[in-house]
Amino acid sequence: MKIALVSSVGGHLTELLAVSEQLTARGHTAFWVVNDESPVLPAGVDAYRILHGERDLRVAWNVLELAAIFARERPELVLSAGASPAVSAALVARLAGIPVVYVEPSSSVTRLTVTGRLMRCFADRFFVQWEGLLQQAPWARYAGGLL
């Protein structure tokens, strides 16, 4: 399966890196979409850099960027742990009929992030990394932490 791993840089990216190793070990192929340069992405991975849009008009530009990337790459699944590019990617994926999996970051311990609250509308599967968040998000699934 070809998977689009969509992330902002920082902790979100660190969590997805842990997942990506498991995906490739199981024979899946992946490409990355990040919103900034990142020295932590492994050398040689397929990666796209989109504009860093965050609650402004650049988010609309991100939708166009992601539509072009997804048209070229044809992912079968979009996986994200946030933050800002997750919602734009999920919107494009939904319009294209691509399933979306969202993992709320481990830093979200007592309440959902803004991205998490928005992703409820777009994610086919929504995971939290703290069991206590299920009280706040009964639609979510808990399967432990990524790290």
Residue, then its C-alpha position, 0 to 999 in steps of 0.5 A: m500500500k502506498i501511504a502519504l505521511v503528512s506532518s508538520v516538523g517537530g514532535h509530530l514528525t518524530e511520532l510519524l517517523a516511528v510509525s514509518e519504520q513499522l510500515t516499511a518493515r511490513g512492505h508498505t511504501a510511503f512518501w512524506v509531506v512536511n511544511d518545513e525543512s527537516p534534518v530528521l527525515p532519513a536521507g533518500v526518502d521521497a518528501y515534498r515540502i509545502l508552504h507553512g500555512e497556519r490558520d491563514l490564507r496559506v492553508a488554502w494554498n496548501v490544499l492546492e499543493l496537496a491536490a497536485i502531490f496526491a494526483r502525482e503520487r496516488p496514495e491509497l491512505v493518508l496518515s497524519a499526527g498533525a499539525s497544520p498540514a493534516v487538515s488540508a491533506a485530509l480535505v483533499a484526501r476525502l474529496a479524492g476518496i482516499p481514507v484518512v487515519y489521524v493519530e492525536p499526538s502524545s502531547s495531547v494528554t487531557r484534551l484534544t488539540v485544535t487539529g484533533r477537533l477539526m480532524r474528527c470531521f475528516a478522519d476515517r480512523f481517529f486514534v488517541q495515545w492516552e486512554g483518558l482522552l476517550q472520555q472526551a472523544p468516544w469516537a476515537r480508538y486507543a491502541g497505546g502510544l507511538l513512542 
